[in-house]
Amino acid sequence: MRQARLDKLRKLDGSAASSVSLLTDLPAEDIERLGGISEDT
């Protein structure tokens, strides 16, 4: 279980898409296909 968490944390690159991917367990490709993430504030 610890290894799985570490593997997921390695995928974080500071973008909103990587954070959403980690929190939702959706691959970044699926997030983009579904409309992506707006990083505008």
PQR file with spaces between the fields and no chain letter, atoms N, CA, C, O and H, PARSE charges and radii, in Angstrom:
ATOM       1  N    MET     1       0.833   -1.191    0.000 -0.4000 1.5000
ATOM       2  CA   MET     1       0.000    0.000    0.000 -0.0000 2.0000
ATOM       3  C    MET     1       0.878    1.256    0.000  0.5500 1.7000
ATOM       4  O    MET     1       0.600    2.220   -0.713 -0.5500 1.4000
ATOM       5  N    ARG     2       1.919    1.229    0.793 -0.4000 1.5000
ATOM       6  CA   ARG     2       2.823    2.378    0.844 -0.0000 2.0000
ATOM       7  C    ARG     2       3.470    2.616   -0.517  0.5500 1.7000
ATOM       8  O    ARG     2       3.603    3.757   -0.960 -0.5500 1.4000
ATOM       9  H    ARG     2       2.146    0.446    1.372  0.4000 1.0000
ATOM      10  N    GLN     3       3.869    1.533   -1.175 -0.4000 1.5000
ATOM      11  CA   GLN     3       4.498    1.653   -2.487 -0.0000 2.0000
ATOM      12  C    GLN     3       3.541    2.259   -3.507  0.5500 1.7000
ATOM      13  O    GLN     3       3.952    3.066   -4.341 -0.5500 1.4000
ATOM      14  H    GLN     3       3.761    0.606   -0.816  0.4000 1.0000
ATOM      15  N    ALA     4       2.272    1.876   -3.446 -0.4000 1.5000
ATOM      16  CA   ALA     4       1.275    2.430   -4.370 -0.0000 2.0000
ATOM      17  C    ALA     4       1.143    3.939   -4.167  0.5500 1.7000
ATOM      18  O    ALA     4       1.034    4.690   -5.135 -0.5500 1.4000
ATOM      19  H    ALA     4       1.937    1.221   -2.769  0.4000 1.0000
ATOM      20  N    ARG     5       1.151    4.377   -2.919 -0.4000 1.5000
ATOM      21  CA   ARG     5       1.074    5.817   -2.640 -0.0000 2.0000
ATOM      22  C    ARG     5       2.298    6.544   -3.172  0.5500 1.7000
ATOM      23  O    ARG     5       2.178    7.621   -3.756 -0.5500 1.4000
ATOM      24  H    ARG     5       1.239    3.767   -2.132  0.4000 1.0000
ATOM      25  N    LEU     6       3.465    5.966   -2.975 -0.4000 1.5000
ATOM      26  CA   LEU     6       4.689    6.594   -3.466 -0.0000 2.0000
ATOM      27  C    LEU     6       4.692    6.684   -4.987  0.5500 1.7000
ATOM      28  O    LEU     6       5.128    7.686   -5.553 -0.5500 1.4000
ATOM      29  H    LEU     6       3.562    5.091   -2.500  0.4000 1.0000
ATOM      30  N    ASP     7       4.209    5.640   -5.645 -0.4000 1.5000
ATOM      31  CA   ASP     7       4.130    5.656   -7.108 -0.0000 2.0000
ATOM      32  C    ASP     7       3.215    6.772   -7.589  0.5500 1.7000
ATOM      33  O    ASP     7       3.525    7.454   -8.566 -0.5500 1.4000
ATOM      34  H    ASP     7       3.856    4.825   -5.185  0.4000 1.0000
ATOM      35  N    LYS     8       2.091    6.961   -6.908 -0.4000 1.5000
ATOM      36  CA   LYS     8       1.156    8.022   -7.299 -0.0000 2.0000
ATOM      37  C    LYS     8       1.753    9.402   -7.044  0.5500 1.7000
ATOM      38  O    LYS     8       1.582   10.307   -7.860 -0.5500 1.4000
ATOM      39  H    LYS     8       1.839    6.407   -6.114  0.4000 1.0000
ATOM      40  N    LEU     9       2.445    9.573   -5.933 -0.4000 1.5000
ATOM      41  CA   LEU     9       3.040   10.872   -5.632 -0.0000 2.0000
ATOM      42  C    LEU     9       4.119   11.239   -6.641  0.5500 1.7000
ATOM      43  O    LEU     9       4.333   12.422   -6.909 -0.5500 1.4000
ATOM      44  H    LEU     9       2.584    8.838   -5.270  0.4000 1.0000
ATOM      45  N    ARG    10       4.795   10.258   -7.199 -0.4000 1.5000
ATOM      46  CA   ARG    10       5.817   10.522   -8.215 -0.0000 2.0000
ATOM      47  C    ARG    10       5.209   11.119   -9.474  0.5500 1.7000
ATOM      48  O    ARG    10       5.897   11.804  -10.230 -0.5500 1.4000
ATOM      49  H    ARG    10       4.622    9.297   -6.982  0.4000 1.0000
ATOM      50  N    LYS    11       3.929   10.867   -9.706 -0.4000 1.5000
ATOM      51  CA   LYS    11       3.261   11.377  -10.898 -0.0000 2.0000
ATOM      52  C    LYS    11       2.881   12.849  -10.768  0.5500 1.7000
ATOM      53  O    LYS    11       2.555   13.486  -11.769 -0.5500 1.4000
ATOM      54  H    LYS    11       3.370   10.310   -9.091  0.4000 1.0000
ATOM      55  N    LEU    12       2.916   13.400   -9.562 -0.4000 1.5000
ATOM      56  CA   LEU    12       2.579   14.812   -9.373 -0.0000 2.0000
ATOM      57  C    LEU    12       3.654   15.689  -10.001  0.5500 1.7000
ATOM      58  O    LEU    12       4.839   15.524   -9.714 -0.5500 1.4000
ATOM      59  H    LEU    12       3.181   12.883   -8.748  0.4000 1.0000
ATOM      60  N    ASP    13       3.251   16.608  -10.845 -0.4000 1.5000
ATOM      61  CA   ASP    13       4.205   17.507  -11.488 -0.0000 2.0000
ATOM      62  C    ASP    13       3.895   18.970  -11.186  0.5500 1.7000
ATOM      63  O    ASP    13       4.476   19.865  -11.799 -0.5500 1.4000
ATOM      64  H    ASP    13       2.288   16.742  -11.079  0.4000 1.0000
ATOM      65  N    GLY    14       2.990   19.217  -10.255 -0.4000 1.5000
ATOM      66  CA   GLY    14       2.636   20.586   -9.894 -0.0000 2.0000
ATOM      67  C    GLY    14       1.452   21.140  -10.655  0.5500 1.7000
ATOM      68  O    GLY    14       0.987   22.240  -10.357 -0.5500 1.4000
ATOM      69  H    GLY    14       2.518   18.489   -9.757  0.4000 1.0000
ATOM      70  N    SER    15       0.958   20.402  -11.628 -0.4000 1.5000
ATOM      71  CA   SER    15      -0.180   20.894  -12.406 -0.0000 2.0000
ATOM      72  C    SER    15      -1.491   20.496  -11.737  0.5500 1.7000
ATOM      73  O    SER    15      -1.548   19.552  -10.948 -0.5500 1.4000
ATOM      74  H    SER    15       1.336   19.509  -11.870  0.4000 1.0000
ATOM      75  N    ALA    16      -2.534   21.234  -12.069 -0.4000 1.5000
ATOM      76  CA   ALA    16      -3.857   20.900  -11.543 -0.0000 2.0000
ATOM      77  C    ALA    16      -4.306   19.539  -12.056  0.5500 1.7000
ATOM      78  O    ALA    16      -4.942   18.776  -11.328 -0.5500 1.4000
ATOM      79  H    ALA    16      -2.488   22.001  -12.710  0.4000 1.0000
ATOM      80  N    ALA    17      -3.976   19.233  -13.306 -0.4000 1.5000
ATOM      81  CA   ALA    17      -4.378   17.948  -13.883 -0.0000 2.0000
ATOM      82  C    ALA    17      -3.764   16.778  -13.122  0.5500 1.7000
ATOM      83  O    ALA    17      -4.434   15.769  -12.899 -0.5500 1.4000
ATOM      84  H    ALA    17      -3.459   19.852  -13.897  0.4000 1.0000
ATOM      85  N    SER    18      -2.508   16.898  -12.723 -0.4000 1.5000
ATOM      86  CA   SER    18      -1.893   15.793  -11.984 -0.0000 2.0000
ATOM      87  C    SER    18      -2.509   15.656  -10.597  0.5500 1.7000
ATOM      88  O    SER    18      -2.650   14.541  -10.093 -0.5500 1.4000
ATOM      89  H    SER    18      -1.965   17.718  -12.904  0.4000 1.0000
ATOM      90  N    SER    19      -2.878   16.772   -9.973 -0.4000 1.5000
ATOM      91  CA   SER    19      -3.537   16.716   -8.662 -0.0000 2.0000
ATOM      92  C    SER    19      -4.904   16.058   -8.765  0.5500 1.7000
ATOM      93  O    SER    19      -5.257   15.217   -7.938 -0.5500 1.4000
ATOM      94  H    SER    19      -2.764   17.678  -10.382  0.4000 1.0000
ATOM      95  N    VAL    20      -5.675   16.440   -9.783 -0.4000 1.5000
ATOM      96  CA   VAL    20      -6.996   15.843   -9.979 -0.0000 2.0000
ATOM      97  C    VAL    20      -6.857   14.359  -10.286  0.5500 1.7000
ATOM      98  O    VAL    20      -7.644   13.545   -9.803 -0.5500 1.4000
ATOM      99  H    VAL    20      -5.388   17.123  -10.454  0.4000 1.0000
ATOM     100  N    SER    21      -5.869   14.012  -11.077 -0.4000 1.5000
ATOM     101  CA   SER    21      -5.627   12.610  -11.410 -0.0000 2.0000
ATOM     102  C    SER    21      -5.345   11.802  -10.149  0.5500 1.7000
ATOM     103  O    SER    21      -5.875   10.704   -9.976 -0.5500 1.4000
ATOM     104  H    SER    21      -5.229   14.673  -11.469  0.4000 1.0000
ATOM     105  N    LEU    22      -4.519   12.343   -9.278 -0.4000 1.5000
ATOM     106  CA   LEU    22      -4.189   11.644   -8.033 -0.0000 2.0000
ATOM     107  C    LEU    22      -5.418   11.509   -7.142  0.5500 1.7000
ATOM     108  O    LEU    22      -5.653   10.443   -6.572 -0.5500 1.4000
ATOM     109  H    LEU    22      -4.089   13.235   -9.418  0.4000 1.0000
ATOM     110  N    LEU    23      -6.204   12.575   -7.017 -0.4000 1.5000
ATOM     111  CA   LEU    23      -7.365   12.559   -6.127 -0.0000 2.0000
ATOM     112  C    LEU    23      -8.517   11.706   -6.647  0.5500 1.7000
ATOM     113  O    LEU    23      -9.252   11.109   -5.861 -0.5500 1.4000
ATOM     114  H    LEU    23      -6.014   13.440   -7.480  0.4000 1.0000
ATOM     115  N    THR    24      -8.679   11.647   -7.962 -0.4000 1.5000
ATOM     116  CA   THR    24      -9.816   10.918   -8.532 -0.0000 2.0000
ATOM     117  C    THR    24      -9.454    9.532   -9.033  0.5500 1.7000
ATOM     118  O    THR    24     -10.337    8.730   -9.339 -0.5500 1.4000
ATOM     119  H    THR    24      -8.083   12.133   -8.601  0.4000 1.0000
ATOM     120  N    ASP    25      -8.159    9.245   -9.119 -0.4000 1.5000
ATOM     121  CA   ASP    25      -7.661    7.971   -9.641 -0.0000 2.0000
ATOM     122  C    ASP    25      -7.977    7.803  -11.127  0.5500 1.7000
ATOM     123  O    ASP    25      -8.005    6.684  -11.638 -0.5500 1.4000
ATOM     124  H    ASP    25      -7.442    9.896   -8.870  0.4000 1.0000
ATOM     125  N    LEU    26      -8.216    8.926  -11.818 -0.4000 1.5000
ATOM     126  CA   LEU    26      -8.409    8.905  -13.273 -0.0000 2.0000
ATOM     127  C    LEU    26      -7.074    9.214  -13.939  0.5500 1.7000
ATOM     128  O    LEU    26      -6.352   10.102  -13.485 -0.5500 1.4000
ATOM     129  H    LEU    26      -8.193    9.835  -11.403  0.4000 1.0000
ATOM     130  N    PRO    27      -6.737    8.505  -14.997 -0.5600 1.5000
ATOM     131  CA   PRO    27      -5.510    8.838  -15.728  0.2800 2.0000
ATOM     132  C    PRO    27      -5.610   10.242  -16.336  0.5500 1.7000
ATOM     133  O    PRO    27      -6.697   10.686  -16.706 -0.5500 1.4000
ATOM     134  N    ALA    28      -4.488   10.925  -16.433 -0.4000 1.5000
ATOM     135  CA   ALA    28      -4.470   12.279  -16.993 -0.0000 2.0000
ATOM     136  C    ALA    28      -5.053   12.305  -18.401  0.5500 1.7000
ATOM     137  O    ALA    28      -5.681   13.289  -18.792 -0.5500 1.4000
ATOM     138  H    ALA    28      -3.605   10.564  -16.132  0.4000 1.0000
ATOM     139  N    GLU    29      -4.853   11.237  -19.162 -0.4000 1.5000
ATOM     140  CA   GLU    29      -5.393   11.164  -20.521 -0.0000 2.0000
ATOM     141  C    GLU    29      -6.923   11.204  -20.501  0.5500 1.7000
ATOM     142  O    GLU    29      -7.539   11.849  -21.350 -0.5500 1.4000
ATOM     143  H    GLU    29      -4.343   10.438  -18.844  0.4000 1.0000
ATOM     144  N    ASP    30      -7.528   10.521  -19.540 -0.4000 1.5000
ATOM     145  CA   ASP    30      -8.993   10.531  -19.427 -0.0000 2.0000
ATOM     146  C    ASP    30      -9.499   11.913  -19.034  0.5500 1.7000
ATOM     147  O    ASP    30     -10.538   12.358  -19.523 -0.5500 1.4000
ATOM     148  H    ASP    30      -7.027    9.998  -18.851  0.4000 1.0000
ATOM     149  N    ILE    31      -8.783   12.583  -18.168 -0.4000 1.5000
ATOM     150  CA   ILE    31      -9.179   13.929  -17.748 -0.0000 2.0000
ATOM     151  C    ILE    31      -9.166   14.868  -18.952  0.5500 1.7000
ATOM     152  O    ILE    31     -10.093   15.656  -19.138 -0.5500 1.4000
ATOM     153  H    ILE    31      -7.939   12.222  -17.771  0.4000 1.0000
ATOM     154  N    GLU    32      -8.122   14.786  -19.763 -0.4000 1.5000
ATOM     155  CA   GLU    32      -8.047   15.612  -20.974 -0.0000 2.0000
ATOM     156  C    GLU    32      -9.172   15.272  -21.940  0.5500 1.7000
ATOM     157  O    GLU    32      -9.782   16.166  -22.526 -0.5500 1.4000
ATOM     158  H    GLU    32      -7.368   14.146  -19.612  0.4000 1.0000
ATOM     159  N    ARG    33      -9.446   13.988  -22.107 -0.4000 1.5000
ATOM     160  CA   ARG    33     -10.494   13.542  -23.026 -0.0000 2.0000
ATOM     161  C    ARG    33     -11.861   14.052  -22.573  0.5500 1.7000
ATOM     162  O    ARG    33     -12.728   14.327  -23.403 -0.5500 1.4000
ATOM     163  H    ARG    33      -8.950   13.262  -21.631  0.4000 1.0000
ATOM     164  N    LEU    34     -12.054   14.180  -21.266 -0.4000 1.5000
ATOM     165  CA   LEU    34     -13.333   14.633  -20.719 -0.0000 2.0000
ATOM     166  C    LEU    34     -13.460   16.157  -20.674  0.5500 1.7000
ATOM     167  O    LEU    34     -14.464   16.677  -20.188 -0.5500 1.4000
ATOM     168  H    LEU    34     -11.350   13.957  -20.592  0.4000 1.0000
ATOM     169  N    GLY    35     -12.479   16.859  -21.162 -0.4000 1.5000
ATOM     170  CA   GLY    35     -12.570   18.318  -21.207 -0.0000 2.0000
ATOM     171  C    GLY    35     -11.412   19.033  -20.551  0.5500 1.7000
ATOM     172  O    GLY    35     -11.294   20.253  -20.660 -0.5500 1.4000
ATOM     173  H    GLY    35     -11.663   16.437  -21.557  0.4000 1.0000
ATOM     174  N    GLY    36     -10.566   18.299  -19.880 -0.4000 1.5000
ATOM     175  CA   GLY    36      -9.382   18.895  -19.282 -0.0000 2.0000
ATOM     176  C    GLY    36      -9.669   19.683  -18.019  0.5500 1.7000
ATOM     177  O    GLY    36     -10.782   19.687  -17.493 -0.5500 1.4000
ATOM     178  H    GLY    36     -10.663   17.308  -19.792  0.4000 1.0000
ATOM     179  N    ILE    37      -8.639   20.339  -17.558 -0.4000 1.5000
ATOM     180  CA   ILE    37      -8.695   21.129  -16.331 -0.0000 2.0000
ATOM     181  C    ILE    37      -8.281   22.553  -16.680  0.5500 1.7000
ATOM     182  O    ILE    37      -7.241   22.766  -17.303 -0.5500 1.4000
ATOM     183  H    ILE    37      -7.735   20.335  -17.985  0.4000 1.0000
ATOM     184  N    SER    38      -9.079   23.511  -16.286 -0.4000 1.5000
ATOM     185  CA   SER    38      -8.712   24.910  -16.474 -0.0000 2.0000
ATOM     186  C    SER    38      -7.865   25.335  -15.288  0.5500 1.7000
ATOM     187  O    SER    38      -8.306   25.247  -14.142 -0.5500 1.4000
ATOM     188  H    SER    38      -9.924   23.338  -15.779  0.4000 1.0000
ATOM     189  N    GLU    39      -6.649   25.797  -15.556 -0.4000 1.5000
ATOM     190  CA   GLU    39      -5.760   26.222  -14.482 -0.0000 2.0000
ATOM     191  C    GLU    39      -5.802   27.726  -14.287  0.5500 1.7000
ATOM     192  O    GLU    39      -4.983   28.285  -13.557 -0.5500 1.4000
ATOM     193  H    GLU    39      -6.290   25.868  -16.487  0.4000 1.0000
ATOM     194  N    ASP    40      -6.767   28.395  -14.947 -0.4000 1.5000
ATOM     195  CA   ASP    40      -6.933   29.836  -14.763 -0.0000 2.0000
ATOM     196  C    ASP    40      -7.532   30.098  -13.393  0.5500 1.7000
ATOM     197  O    ASP    40      -8.411   29.364  -12.940 -0.5500 1.4000
ATOM     198  H    ASP    40      -7.432   27.941  -15.541  0.4000 1.0000
ATOM     199  N    THR    41      -7.058   31.140  -12.738 -0.4000 1.5000
ATOM     200  CA   THR    41      -7.603   31.473  -11.417 -0.0000 2.0000
ATOM     201  C    THR    41      -8.431   32.713  -11.478  0.5500 1.7000
ATOM     202  O    THR    41      -8.970   33.146  -10.460 -0.5500 1.4000
ATOM     203  H    THR    41      -6.344   31.736  -13.106  0.4000 1.0000
